Amino acid sequence: MPQSSPTGTIAKFLTLVVAIVILSTISVRIWGGKPETLPAPKQLTITAGMTLQEFGQANALPNPALKEIFGLQQKTDLQKKLAEYGSDSQIKALVVKKLALVAEHETKNWQKIIIKFAAWFSVLAGIFVLFRKQSVSPAKRTFALLFSALVFGVVLGSDPSPMGTVKDAIHLFATSGAIFPPRLIALTVFLLLVFLANKYICSWGCQIGVLQDLIFRLNQNDRYKAVVGRQLKLPFVFSNAVRIGFLVLFTIAAFAWGTDIIEPFDPFKLYKPMHMGIVGMVFVGGLLVLSLFVYRPWCHLFCPFGLVGWFVEKISLAKVSVDYDTCIACGKCETACPSTVMGAILRRDKKTIPDCFSCYVCRDVCPTKSISYSTRKRTLPPAGHFDKK
C-alpha cells in the first residue's frame, strides 16, 4: 500500500472538514424544526396583592402554564393571591425552574433522540463484537471512525452528546435549580456503557471524539508514524489538571454568573455550523488542526464527560490488560499507543492510569498477542520484567 504524503494528508484533512461542514448544513436543514438551544431566562414582574391570573397576564404566561407551575386544580384557583405560594424570591425560583424544564422539553427533537440512541446501541454493539476478537487494521479503523462521524454527527446532529449530559445538567441546575430527568437518564446510560466497556461511547460513538480520532489517524502511516510534523503525547498530569481546572471554572461561571463558557466555542456545533460564531469557528478550526498532532485534544483537555467517564473507567468490566507470562517487554504497544495510557497499563509504575479509548492499536501491534480487550483483571508485571528489554 502506498504511503501517504504530507500534501495528500493535508488534502484529506481539508476535504474531510469541508465535507463535514457542508453535509451538516444540509442535514440540519432537512431535520428543520426545533432549535437545540435554550431561550434566556425571563425577567418576571411581581406586584403586591397580585393574583395568579394577573401574574400570568403581566408575564405572558397562559393559563395552562400557570396550572403546571402552581398545581392549580380548577379555574377559580386563578383568583388566588400570588403571595399564598411564597415570597417573591420563592415565586421567581419556582417559575424559572418550571419554565426551564418546559423549554428543555420543547427544544428537543425527541424523534431524532430516540433514533440516535437506537443507532448508538446498534453500532457500538456491532463494533464491540466485530473488533473484540479480530485485529483492527488502519483501514478498518478509519472506516469505523468515519462511519460514526457521519452517522452520529452529520446525520443525527450535535445533540444529544455525551458531553452535553454533564455540561448542560450543571448549567441548567446553576441557572434555574432544575434537573431535567431525560438528561440524567442519558448520562446514566452513557456511564453504564463506560462501566461495561471502558470509554466505548467516547471511542466509537461521540461525534466529536471520533472526528478528532479520525483526523489524528489521517496523519499516520501504516506503522503509526506521523506523516506531517510530529505527533505528541501530552503528559496525563498536565492534561488532566487542565481538564479538572476547566470543569471547575465552568461550574463557577455557571453558578456565579449563569454563564455557559463552553457555548461560544462548543466543538459539537461543527455539526450545525450555521450556529457557530467567529470565536467558535476559530476555536474549532484550531482544535481540528491540533488533532493532527495531539490525540483527542478536546477529550483530554476540556470535555466534562471525559473527566467524569475517566473516574467510572476505573471500574470498567471490559478493558485492555496484559498477560505478562507471554509479554516479551518489547514496548511496541507503548510506542504505537496514541497517548500515554498504554505505558501506564503496561508498566504499572504509576498509580494513575490515563483515559483509554479502546482503539485496539496496542493489541494489534503486540507480536505475542499478550494484550487483550476483555474482563481479565489487570495484574502487576513481575519484578525485573522490563529489564530484559
N, C-alpha and C positions, 0 to 999 in steps of 0.2 A: 504494500500500500504506500503510495507516495506521501512524503511528509509535508505538513503544512508549512507555508512560507509566512513571514511576517505580514507581507502585503495581503495574502489570502486570509490570514486570521483577522486582520483589521476589517477587511471587506465583509467577512462573515459576521463580525460583531455589528457593524453598521447596518447590514441588511436585516439582521435579527431585530435590532432595536426599532428600526423604521417600520418593519413589518408588524411588530407588536403594537406600535402606536396606531398605525393605520387600521389594522384589523380590530383593535379595541374600540376605536372611534366608531367603526361600523357596527360593532356588536352592541355598544351602548345605545345607539340609535334604534337598533332593531328591538331591543328589550323595551326601550322607552319607559314611560310610566313614572314611577315614584323616584324622587331623589333619595340618595343614600346618606344625606346629612341632616342634622337636627336644626330646627329654627332657634333663634336666640330666645332666651327666657323672657317672658312677658313682664312688663312693669305694671303691677296691679294697683288699681285705685280703690281705696277703702276710706269711707267716711263714717262718722259717729251715727249710730242709730240705723244704719243701712240694713235693709232686708236682703235675703238671698236673691230675690228677683232683681232688686236694684243693683246688687253687686254683679249679677250676671249681665245686666244691661250696660253697666258702666265699663265692663271689661270684655264685652263682646263674647260672653260665654253663653251658649244656648242652653235651654232647659235640660236636655239630655246630659250635657256635660256637668251641669250643677248636680243632677241626680247622681251621677257617677262619683263626683268629688265628695259630696256631703252625705251620700247614702240616703237620699230622700225616698220616702215611701209613697207619698201622694202629692197631688198638685198643690194642695193648701200649704204644704211644707215650705213652699217658696216664699211665704209671708213671714216665716220665722226670722228673728233677728240674727244677723251675722255673728254678733257677739256671743251667741249661745254656743258657738263652735270653737271658742277660744279667743285668745288675744290676736291683735293684728299680725304679729310675727308668726304665730301658730297658723293662722289662716293662710298667710302667704306661703309658708313652708308646705302646707297641705296641698294648696292649689298648684304650686310649682312642681311638686312631686308627681301629682296626678297627671298634669299636662305633659310632663316629661315622658312619662310612661306611654301616654297616648301618642305623643309624637314619635317615640321609638317604634311603636307598633305600626303607625301609619307610614313611616318611611321605609319599611321593609317589604321587599318583594318576596312574599312567602313561597310562591310557586318556585322561584329560582333557588331559594334557600333549600327547599326540600330536594330539588333536583341535584343541587350541588353536594349535599350530604350523602345522597344515594350514590353519586359518582365517586365521592371520596372513599366510601366503604368498598365499592366495587373495584376501583383502580388500585387502591392500596393493598387490598387483599390479593389481587391478581399479581401485583409486583412482588409482594412478600412470598407467595407460593412459587412464582417463576424464578426469582433470584436467590431464594434461600439455599437452594442446592446447586444450581449451575453457576458457572463463572459469568461475570458481567464484563463484557468487552467494552472498550471505549465507544464503539458504535452503538451497542445496546444501551449503554448509559445515556448517551446523547439523545437517542430516540425517546427513551423514557422521560427524561427531563423536559425535552421539547414538547412531548405529548401533554405532560402535566401543565406546563406553562400555557399552552394553547387552550386546554380544556378548562382548568380551574381559574385561569386569569382572563384570557381573551374572550372565551365563550361565556363563562359564568361570572365574570366580573370581579371587582375588588372586594366586594362584601358578600358573605362573611369571610373572615380570615382568622387564623389562629391569633395574630397579634391583636386584632380588634376585640377579642373576647376579654383581654386584660385591659388594654388601653381605654376602651370605651366604657367598660364597667367602672373603672376608677374615676373617670371624668364625669360620668353620669351621677354617681353617688356623691362626688365632691360638689357638684353644682346644684343638685336637687334633692339629695338624700334618697334617691330612688334606686332600686335594684330591679333590673329587667330580667325576669325569670328565664326567658328563652336564651339569653346570653349566658347565663350561668349553666344552663343545660349544655350549651355548645362548648363552654370551657371545660366542663366535666367530661364530655365526650373526647375532646382533644387530649386532656390529661390522662384519660383512660387509655388512649392509643399510645401515649408515651410510656405508660406503665406496662402495657402489653408488649410493645415492640420498639422500645427506645424512641428516638425522635423521628419516627416514621412519617408522621404528619408533616413535620418540617422538611424531612429528607426528600419526599416524593410527592407531597400534596400542597404545600404552601406556595401560592402563586409567585411570590417574590423570592422565596427561598430557592425554588427550583430554577428560576431565571438567573439568579446570581451564580448558582452552581453550574448551570449550562454555560454561562459566559466564561467562568473560570476554566472549564474543560475545553472551550474553544481555543484557549491559549495554551494548550498542551499537545504534545505529540503522543504517539502510542506508547512511549516509555515514560509518560507522566512528567516530561520536562517542558519548561516554558518555551514557547516559540517567540514571543515578543517580550523583551526585557527579562525580568526575574520575578518569580512568584515567591512571596514572603509568607512566613508562618508567624503570626502575632503571638507573643508570649501570653499565655492564658491569664497570668496575674494582672497583666495590663488590660487586656480586652474585657475581662470580667469586672475589673474595677471601674472601667468606663461605663459598662452596661448597668452596673448597680447604681453608680452615681447618676446616670441619666434617668433611671426609673425614679430615684429619689427626687431629682429635680422636677420631673414630670408631675409627680404626686404633689409636691409642694405648690407648684404653679396652679394645679387644678383646684386644690383646696383653698389656697390663699387668694387667687385672683380669678378662678373659674376659667382658666385658660388651658386649652389643649395645645401644648407647644409642639406636638408632632404634626398636627393638622396641616400647617403650611408646607411641610416637606414630606408628607406621608408617601413613602415609595409605592404603596398599593394603588395610589392614584394614577400610576402609569397605565393601569387598565381602564381608566376613564380620563384620558388625557385632557379633555376639554375643561375639566375642573382643576387643572394644575395652574398655579400662578407662576410668575417668573422665578420666585425663590424655589418653588418646588421643582421646576424644570432644571434649574442649575444644580440643585442638590441631587436629584435623582440621576441626572446625566453624569455627575461626578461619581456617584455611587456605582453606577454600572461600569464606568471606566475602571474604577478601583477594583471591581470584581474580576477584572482580567488578571490582577496581580495578587489579590488577597481573597482567600476563600470565605465567601458569605460574610462580607463586612457588616451588613445590617444585622444579621443574626447574632454575630459575635459582639458587636459594639453597642447596639441600640435596642434590639427587639425585646419588649416586655415579656412576651410569651416565651422567647428564647431563654430568658433568665428563670422564669417560673418552671418551664419544662426541664431545665437543667437540674433543678432540685429533685423533681419526680424521676428523672432519668437514673438517679442513684439506686432506685429500687425496681428498675425495669426487668421484666422477665426475660425477654429475648434481647441479647446484646452480643457484642464482639468479645471473644475470650481466646486465650492462648493455651495450647497444650504444650507444656514445657518438656514433656517426655520426647517429643519429636522435633521441637523447635531447635534450630541449629544456630540461633543468635546471629543470623546474617544481617539483620537490620533492614531488609528490603521493604518490609511493611511500614516501618517508621519513616523511611525515606519517601515512599510513594504517597503516604497519607497527606492530604492537603492541609492538615492542621497539625497541632502538637499532640492531639489526643492519642494517637497510636503509640507514640513514645511513652506516654504515661501508662497506658494499658499494658504495654509490653514489659516495661522495666519495673513498674510499680515502686519506683524510688521516691515518688511523691504521693502524698495522701489525696490530693485533689486531682480528679480526672476531668479534663475539659469536656465540652459538648462533643458527642459523637453523632454524626448524621447518617450512620449506617449506609455509607456509599459503597461498601464492599471492596474497595481498592486494596486494602490491607490483605484481605483473604485471597484475592485473586492473584496477587504477586508473590504470595508465600510459596517457595519451592517445595516445601514438605507438607503442605496442606495442614499446618499446625494451627491455623486460625479458623475459627468457626463463628457463625452468627446463630446462636442457639440459646437455650436456657441453661447451658452448662455454667456452673459457678466459676467465677474468676478466682484464680489461685496466685500465690506469690511465686516468683521464679526461684529456683534453688540457689543457694549461696554459690557465688562464683560462676553462675551460668553464663554471664556475658564476658567473662574473662577469656573464654575460648574463641571469641570473635576474631 
